[in-house]
């Protein structure tokens, strides 16, 4: 699974070039949502061992990549974006250490995740603006798909617990539409190789299962079997789309 790979199986090193920086900055967006998903899942007694592993792996990778991006930052504006991301990360990191959460803490975690996501997005966009390679756009788009898979799962868990149910459903609809549109764009990209298109097809299959599960959401109703399916399917989509993003990053 992605959690184990991120924690110990893959040798993440310093940022090597701008494409790598875009990939890692974009991955920060995903990680902040994955942490929220994992926190909520553990709190609700869903896939608790897996949720613990994914939360710990995500925290470690987020902090490692933040340091790498700070060291790489090619311009003052990007260094400032990294510093602002770090400032928002600290209170989020503290909240994630709360082990006896209720709906109030869950709402705080989701609010912090939103702030960190916005700043991670800002930093990623600033890096993309420096890029001259056409593939940089696709690194950003495919990388954002990773985030959307985790955001949808986090919103599902939050709404199941009765946290911001109305706004969550609106945001889930928006995020689902964005995911589907982006998948079509990636498959049609002139730079997409046969290997990339094959992986996108795998993600599309997993998306069908994921979307079906998401549509069964009943706000305020904690269906643990359904939530377990949402958790594990979101992990499979993440794993595939992380690979796709890496393939696009290597094309440059």
N, C-alpha and C positions, 0 to 999 in steps of 0.2 A: 504494500500500500504506500501511498505518497508520504504518509506520516513517518513510516520507518525509513524511507529513502531520504527524506529531508533531514532526519535526525542523525543518521549515521552512515547510510549507504552511499550517498553522493558526496563528492569532495567539492564543496562550494569554496571558491577561491576569490581573491581580490577581483574587482571589476576589470575586465580585460580591454573593453572598448565601448563605444557608445551603444552599440546594439545590445551588448551584455548589460549595460547600465539600464537601458529601457526595459529589458526583460526583468531585471531584479527590482527596479522601482515599481513596475507594474505588478510584480508578485507581492509587494507590500500591501497593495490594495486587497488582494485576495486574502492574505494572512490575517488582516484585521477582522474580516468577516468570518473567516474560519475559526478564529478564536472565539468570537461571539457564539457561533453555532455550537462549538464544542463545550463552552461554558454552560450554555442553556441545556444542552443534551445531558450533561452530567448532573446538573441540578434537578432535572426532571426524571432521572433514573433511566435514561435511554443510552444504550451502548456505552455504559460508563467507563469500561476499561479502554475502549477505543477512543472515547472522547477525551479521557485523561492523556492518552498518548498524543493525540493530534493537538491538544492544547499546548502541552509541553514542547512538542516539536515546533509548533508555529511560533511560540514566544521566542524560542532560541533562534530560529531562522530569521525572524523579524529583526531581532537585535543585532544579529551578525550582519545581515544585509544593510541595515541602517549605518553601521560603522563602515562598511565597504563603500557605500554610496557617498558618505561624508568625505572619505579619503579621495574618492575619484572626482568629486564635483568640479567641473571644468570652469564654472563661472560663479561670481559672487551671488547671483540670484538663485542658483541651484543650491549653493551652500546654505543660503538663508532658508530655502524651502526644506532642506534636510533638518535644519535647526528647529524650524517650526513644527515639523513632524515629530521630532524628538520630544519637544515640549508637550505636545498633545498625547504622546505615547505614555509618558510617565504616569499620569493619573489613570489611564486605561490599564496599564500594567498592574497598578495597585489594586484596582477593582477586580481584576481577574484572579487575584489571590484569595478572594472571599469564597469560603467553602460552604457556607450555610445560607445561600441566597434565597430570596423570595422574589415575587413579581416586581417589587420596588427596585431591588438590585439588578434584576434583569433589564428593566427599563433604563437604568443608568449605564449598564454595559452596552446596550444597543445605541444609546446616545453618544457614548464615547467612541464606539466603532464608527459611527457616522462622521464624527469630527476627524478621526484619523484617516478614514477613507477619503474625505475631501482633500486633505493635505497630501496624501499619497498620490492622488489623482493629479493635483497641481504639480507636484515634482515630476511625475511621469510626462505630463504634457510639455513641461519646460525642456526636458531632455529630447523629446520627439521633435521639438521645434529646431533643435540644433542639427538634426540628422539630414543627410542628403541622399541616403540610399532609399529607394522605393520600398524595400522590405521593412523599413522601420515602422511604417504605418501598420503593417500586418503584425509585427511583434506587439505593438500596442493593442490592436483590436483583439487578437487571439489571447493576449495576456488578460485583457479585461473580461473575456469569457470565463476565465478561472474565477475571477471575483464574483461574477454574476451567479455562478453555480453556488457559491458559498453564501452570498447575500440572500438568495432565495431560500436556502435552507434555514438560515438564521431568522429570517422574517417568519417562516413557517413555524419554527419553534416558539418564537416570541408570541405570535398570534394564538397558537395553541394554548399558551399559558395566560392568555388574556391581556397581553401587553400591546397597546396601540393597535387594536385589531382593525379598525377602519382604515387607518393610514397604511398599515402593513399590506392589506389586500390591494390597495391602489398601487403601491410600490411593487408588489409582486407581479401584478399585471404588466406594469411598465418594464420591469426587468426581464420578464419572460419574452415580451415582444422584441426587446433589444437583442436578446440572445439569439432568437430565431433569425432576425435580420442579419446579424453579424455572421452567423454560420454560413448563410448564403453568400455574403460578400467574400468571406475567406475562401470558399470553394471555387468562386469565380475569379479569384486573384490571378493575374498572369504569372506571378512568381510562385504560385502553389505547385509543388512537385507532386508526382503520383503518390509518393509516400505520405505527403501532407494530406492529400485528398482522401487517402485510405483511412488515416487517423480521424479526419473530420467525419467520415461516415460512421466510424465506431462511436464517436461522441454523439452523433445524431440518434443512433440506436438507444444509447443510454438516456439521452434527453427525452425520448418517447416515454420511457418508464418513469423518469423523474417528473415530467410534466403531469402524467396521469396521477401520480401520488400527490403532487402539489394541489391538484384540483379537488382532492378529497378533504381539503382543510375545513375544519369546523372550528371557528374562533372560540376560544375558551374551553375547548374539549381536548384533553390530553390523551390521544390515541397512541399508545406507546409502540404498537406494532407498525402503524403507519409512519410514525416518526423515525423508527429504526430504518425503515425502507428509504425515507428521505435522506437520512444521514449517510447511509452506505452508498446510495446512488450518486449523491453529490460528490462523494469522494472519488468515485470512478470517473465521473465527468472531469473533475479536477485533474486527475492523473493523466487522462488523455490530452486535455487542452494544455497542460503544462508541457507535455512532450511536443505538441504542435508549435507552441510558442518558441520552444528551444530550436526546433527545426527551421522556423522562419529566421530566428536570430543568427543561425549559422550560415544562412544564404549570403549574407553581406560580404 
